[in-house]
Amino acid sequence: MGGWTLELIGVIGAQLHVDFAGAVLGELSVHRQWGRAAGVGVAAWIGFLIGTVVKVGLAFAIIAIFIAALFWR
């Protein structure tokens, strides 16, 4: 793989870990319960993934509408 591909994968992976770690640390600073903090971290990570999937789906829908409008004459 090219260097830029590995860098992109690293940035995406780092963002996922930062979201999870930030949620866990924030919850631990308030409640100090590891189980609850882990649950909050997993929920934040799942929410991030769902949001990403929705954004990519909307982007493809926008592209499809553009292409349909381009050939609709």
Buried (B, 14 or more C-beta within 10 A) or exposed (E): EEEEEEEEEEEEEEEBEEBBEEBBEBBBEEEEEEEBBBBBBEEBBEEBEEEEEEEEEEEEEEEEEEEEEEEEE
